[in-house]
Amino acid sequence: MKVFFAALAALMLASPAPAQPVEGDYVARDFTFASGETLPALTLHYRTLGTPRRDASGVVRNAVMILHGTGGTGAGFLSQTFGGELFGAGQLLDATQYFIILPDGIGHGKSSKPSDGLHARFPKYTYDDMVRAQHAMLVAGLKVTHLRLVMGTSMGAMHCWVWGEMYPDFVDGLVPLASAPTQIAGRNRVMRKMIVDSITRDPGWKNGDYTEPPRAGLVGAINLLMMMTSSPLQWHKSGPTREAADKWYEDQIRSRVAATDANDMLYQFNASRDYDPSPNLEKITASLLAINSADDVVNPPELGLMEQLMPRVKRGRYVLIPTSDRTRGHGTHSLPAVWGPYLADFLKGLTPSPSQ
């Protein structure tokens, strides 16, 4: 037993912990949304790791921005399973070599969101708004006018496609993890509509001006979200018996309801309503590596969307990871231990965008 614990301790020491982030806020004054609505002050929170390195002309050349999924925050990337696999010394995105930027998107984390006080009067933001705010944060806030890499998970992956089209000269490489560059339709759209309707049709929602959470609507929405991101293999491990499965589910609902604001969740899912980069894929000049997993309920490979669309991306490559004991359904996007080798190859061959 002593030998076992000694070996375990050695393994833990050999796995570098993520570096400690520096946190900050960028405030965009009189920010105008695509809807025409405005906010006098839009706050975008961010975390950074490492130090920006500027060339002779003052342009930062080592900046990497990583964008989180729906309902997440940039802090999620500091976990041992993500940052612990990427940001340590000698790892693929070594924070001593790269300047890593982890923003909280509009409506998420410590950035401006409905639950700050405006509730359903908060501007109805879109993914384009979120990307424009990220760009403003970089240029005006962090004085970064060039990104070596934009990587994103789920919603953040969809933002990667928007970034490639909206700011083609800004970034060398794009790595969307768990996404498709086309409008959200079919089952994906229906599940999102179920989430939205579950909240807004609960009388306790009160048009967003509730004083107590609309629990029934929130539970229904969380049920749908859990199914969207589920992995049968991993769920069976979590609940191998009836009793264990029931307890696991009850624990999930309890913790998720306590941590979720109904208006924030409503806005987060509604933000995808007009996402559709498919008409402009030829505008993407950056190198692009799209990675999905075969057990992803949100982006099922049997639709064949990626095979249809990727040929239009000039410098694009698509990787589909087979289902295995290591994949986690949609959540595979947050496991560099699974897709890291593909990222390593991508970084080795990454060159500046031809448009730069």
N, C-alpha and C positions, 0 to 999 in steps of 0.2 A: 504493500500500500504506500509506503514512503517513496518507493521508486516511482509509483504512478504520479503522486503529487509533485514530485521533483520534476518529472517530465512535463507535467501540465504547467508548472510555473515557468519552466524554460520556454515552453511554447508561447505563453502569454507575453513573456519578455521579448520574444522574437517578433511579435506582431506589434508594430508601432501604432500607438494611439493617435487619433486625429489631432492636428495642431489646434491650439486655442484660437478662436476667431476674434476679430475686432468688429464690434457692431456699430452701426451708424444709421442715420436717417437722411434721406434726401426729400426735400419739400418742393413740389412743383406748384408754382403760383398760378391761379386761374386756369387750371387744367380743363380743357374742353374735350368731352367725350364724343364718340361717333354719333351718339343720340342727340347731340346738341346741348346736353346738360353740362353744367360746369361745377367745379369745386374751387372755392377760393384758395384752398391749400390741400393738395393731395400728397400724403406722406407715403414714401416707399422705404421700408426698412430693409437693411441688408447686413450681411456678415462677410468679412473678407479674411482670407488666409494668405500669408506670403506678402511679397513686396513687388510693386510694379517696376518693370525694367523698361526704360525708354531708350530709343535709338538716338542717333545724332540729331535727328530732326524733332525729338521730343515725343515721338509716338510710342505708346506702350505696346510691346510685342509679345508679352507673356501672359496676357489676361485670358482667363477661362471663366465663363459664366455657366452656372448649372441651375436649371429651372425645375421647380417642384411640380407635383401633380395636384389635382383638384382636392382641396381641403387640407393640403400639406403646408409646410413652410420650409424655408431654406435650412432651418436648424436640423431637419431630418437627415440631411446629407452628412452631418457630423457623427452619425452612428458608427459603431465599430464595423458593421457589415457593409457600409458604403465608404465613408471617409477613411475608416481604418484599413480599407483595401486599396484606396487610391491616393490619399494625400500624404502618406508617410514618406520618410527618406527612402529614396530609391524606387518608389512606386510610380505608377504611370502618370499621375498628376501631382508629383512631389511638390509640396507647398514651399519648399526652399527654392524651387525653380520656377514655379508658376504663381501668378497672382490670381487667386480663386475668389470669385464673387458669387455669393449665394443670396439672392434677393427673396423677399416675401412678395408674391404678386399682389396686385390690387385685390382687395376683398379677403386677404389671407393674413394670418399671423399678426405681426405688429404693424403692418401697413394699414392704410385707411380702409375701412370696411363698414358695412351697414350697422353692425352691433356697436359701433363707437357712439351711436346716438341718432343717426338719421333714419335708421331702420329701413322701411320700404321707400323712403324718399331719397335714399342714396342713389347716385346715377347708375343706370343700368349698363354697366361696362361690358365690353366684348374682349375677345382675345387680341384684336388689333389694338384696342386701348391699352391692354396690359403690356404689349410689346413696345408701344410708343412710350409708355411710362418707363420701362426698363432702359430704353435708349436714352431718354432724358436723364435718368439717374446716372448712367455711365458717362455721358458727355459733359453735362453740367455739374453733376455731383462729384464723380470720381475722376474726372478729367481723362477718361479712357475713350479714345476715338478708334480703337481697333481691338478686335477680339481674335485670339488664336483659335478659340473653340467655343461653341455654344452647345451644351448638352442638356437634354431635358427628359423627364420621365412623365409619361401619360399626358396630362395637360401641358406640362413643360415641353414634351416632345412635339406636341402640336404647335407650340410657340416657336420651336426650331424652324419648322416649315415657313411660318409667317416671317420670322427673322430673315430667312434666306431670300424671300421675295421682297420684303419691305426695305431691307438694308443690304443689298447684295455685295456692296463694296466694303462692308464693315468687318466681315468675319472670314477666316480661312477655312474652318471646318465646322460641320453641323453633325450632331449625333442624336437623332430622335429615338428614344427608347419606348416602345409600346404605343404606336400611333399609326394613322394612315393619312396621307395628304389629300383628303377629299371631305366633302360635307358629311356630317354625322347623320346617318339614315338607318333604316331597318331597325333591328333589335336594339342597337346602341342608342338610337334616337328615342325609341319607345321607352327604354329603361330610364333615360334621363327625364322624359316627360312624366313618367310614373313618380319619380322622385319629386319633381316640381309640384305635380298635382297633389301628391300626398300631403305636402305641407300646406299649400294654399287652400285646399278643401277642408282642412281641419278648422272647425269654427273657432278653436282656440287661437288660431293664427291672427285673427282680428285685423286683417289687412296689414300685417306687419307690426302692429302696435300692441303686441301682447306684453303683459307684465309677468305672466308665468309661461314657460315653454309650452308650445302646442305638442304635448307628448305623443299623442296618438299619431299625428302626422309625421313627427320626427322619427318615431320608431319605424313607421312604414317606409320612410325614405332611407333610413339606415339599413333596413332589411334588403332593399333593392341594391344599395351600394355594396353591401357584403356579398350578395350574389354576383354582382358585376366583377368583383375582384377575387372571386373564390377560386380555389384549387381543390378538386375532389381528393386528390392524394394527401395533401397537407391537412385538409379538414378532417380526414379520417384519422390521421395521426393525433390531432387535437382532441377528437372525440371517438375513440375506438369502441366505446360501449354506449348504450342508450343514455345511461346516467351521466357519463362523461360528456357526451355531446350536448345534452340539455344544460349542464352546468356551464360548459364553455360558451354556449350561445347566450345564456342569461348574463354571464360576466361581460361578454362583448357588448350587449345592449346597455347594461348599466354604465359601463365606462364610456361608451361612445356617446350616449345621450348626455351625460354629464359634461362632455368636452365639446359639444356641438351647439352652435347657435342656429336656429331655424332660418332666420333671414340670411345669414352668411352662407349657409348651405344652399339655399334657394338661388341666391345670386351666383354662386360658384358654378352651379350646373347650368343655369340659364345663360351664362357667358359664352357657352359654346354654340349658341343658336345660329350664328351666321358664319361659323368657321368653314372655309372651303378654299384651300390653296390650289385645288386642281386646275383651274383655268390658267394659272401663271407659273407652272412648274419650270418652264423653259427659262424663266428669269433667274433661277438659282444658279449662280456661278461658283459657289463654294463647293469644296469636296463634301460629300454627304454619306454617312453610314447610318442606315436605318436598321434597327434591330427589333424584332418581335419574337414572341414565344408561342409555340403551337398550342399551348393550353390556355391562351388568353381569351376569356369570354368577351371582352370589349372589342378586341381586334381579331376575330376568328380567321385563320388562314384560308378556310374553305371558300371565302368570298372572292379570293383571287384579286383583291384590290391592288395590292402591292405589285404584283406581276404586271398588271395593266398600266400602272402609273409610273413605276420607277424608270422605264426606258426613256421617259421624257426629262429625267434629271441628268444633265450632261455628265456630271462627275459623281454619280450616285452608285451606291452598292446596297443591296438588301440582303439581310441575314435572317433566316427563320430558325430559331433554336428549338430542337425537338423536345417534347415533353419527357421529363425524367424525374428521378427522385430529387434532383437539385432545383428544378424549376418551381415557381410559386404562382402559376397563372399570371394574371396581369401584374402581380407584384414582382415578377422576375426582373422588371425594369430597375429595381433597386438592389440587385445582387451582382456587383462587379465580379465576384468570384465565378459567376456563370458566363458572363459575356466579356470579361476583361481581355482575353486573348484577341478578340476581334478589334477592340479599342486599341490595343497595343500595335497591331498591324496598321491600323488606320493612322495612328500618330506617326509611325515611322515614315509613311509615304505622304504625309500632309505637306502640301505646298501652298503658297498664297493663292488666293482666287485670281484667275486671269484678268478680272476687271480692275484689279488694284494696280 
